[in-house]
């Protein structure tokens, strides 16, 4: 069997912290009918609000609150790559976001394993005027972290 004909049964897991979270502007368009599981989760990083109306995350030791979304179809990654202006063949500095696998945790701090996340470089965050979100939560629709039950 060639690699192109192989079928993988594992789900694709993506940690989302911004417009792709349930209730946010891009969830319905990109995720709602494709998600097989959504779980509140935490990633290690620093969260920033950008003046364009969406967030960015960098790798740090703080906590970023979001959701671990599981998808049955791997093609979701190419759709999300388009949204996040990520092309795997470009240099890191040429992408708006870069897709990387990181360890994700439940709300008690236990590992949920690894998942894809879209990260921005610290230089890109600075260039775009990112404002730190010290509570690790971002919303574009007014849903506070306490209402999300974190």
N, C-alpha and C positions, 0 to 999 in steps of 0.2 A: 504494500500500500504506500503510495507516495504521500508526502507531507501535505500537499494541497487537498487530498481526499480525506484526511484524517478528521474525525469529529471529536471534539473535546466536550466532556460532560460538565466540567467545572464551571461554576458561575463566575462572572466578571464582577469584581468588587471595587467600588469607587467611593472614597471619602469625599463628601461635599460639605462646604462650609458657607456657601453664598447663594447665588441665584438658582442653583440646582436643588436646594433643600426643599422638602415638602412645604407647600404654601408660598414659595417664592416664585418670581416671575417666569423663570425658565423650567421649573419642574414639570408643569403640565405638558409643555411642548416637547421636551426631550426625554422625560423620565416616566411620567405617570403610567402610561400603558405598557411600559417595558420592565418596570421594577418588580422583582419577585419577592424582595424583602427589604425593609428599611428599618434601621436600628439607630437610635441615638448613640453617638460615639464621641470619642476624644482623640485628637492627634497632638503630637508634640510639635509646636510651632509658634509663630508670632502672626497675629492677624492684623490686617490694615484695611481701613476704609479708603477707597480711592474716590477722587472727585467726580469720576465718570458715573458713579452710582453702583459700583460693584466692589467686592473685596479682593484682597490678595493675601496669600499666606507664604511665609518663608519658614525654613527649618530653624527652630530654636528649641529651648527647653520649656517654654511656657505651654499653656493648654489652649487648644483651639477646639471649640465645640461645634459639632455638626452631625451629619448622618452618614452611616455606612450603608450604601445602596448596593444591592446585589441584582445583577442582570443575567438573564439566561443566554442572551446573544452577545457574542464578542464584537459584533459590528457597532455596538453602542460606542466603543472607544473612538472609532473614526468620526462618528457624529459629534461626540464631545470634543474631540481634537479640533474640529472645524469651529465650533463655538468658542473654544478657548484660544484660538489662533496658534495652535501647536502643530508643527510639522516635524516628525522625528528625524528627517534628513537635514534639517537646518541646524546651524550652530545655536547653542543655548541662548546667546545674546540676541539672536534674530527672532526668537519666539516671544510672544507676549507672556505665555505661561509655558512651563515645561512639565511633562507628565513623568511621575516617578512613583515607585512603590515604597511605602513606608509602613511601619507598624501602627496599628490602630488599637484603641483600648475601649472597653466598656466604661460606664459611668463610675464603676467601683475601682477602675484602674487595672482590670485584668485584660490580658492581651486577647484581641479578637483575630490576630493574625495580620497578614499584610494586605494592603489594598493600594490601588492607584489613587493618586491625588495630583491636582494641578497646582504647581508652585510657581512663584515669581522670584526672580533674583532680588536680593536686597538693593542692588543698584537700580534696577527697573522700578522698584517701589519708590525709591527716593526721587527718581526722575519724574514719576507720575504724581508725586505729592501725597503719598500714602500717609494716613493718620493712624497711629497705633490704636488698637481696640483692646485695652488692658483686661477686659473681662472675657476675651476670647470668643465673643459672639458678635455676629453681624446679621442685620436684617434690612431688607429693602421694603418690607411691607408692615413694619411696626410690631412684629411678633418679638416680644422680649424673651430673654433667656429663661426667666422665671415662668412665663406662660408656656414655654416649650418644655417645662419640667426638667430642667437640668439641675 
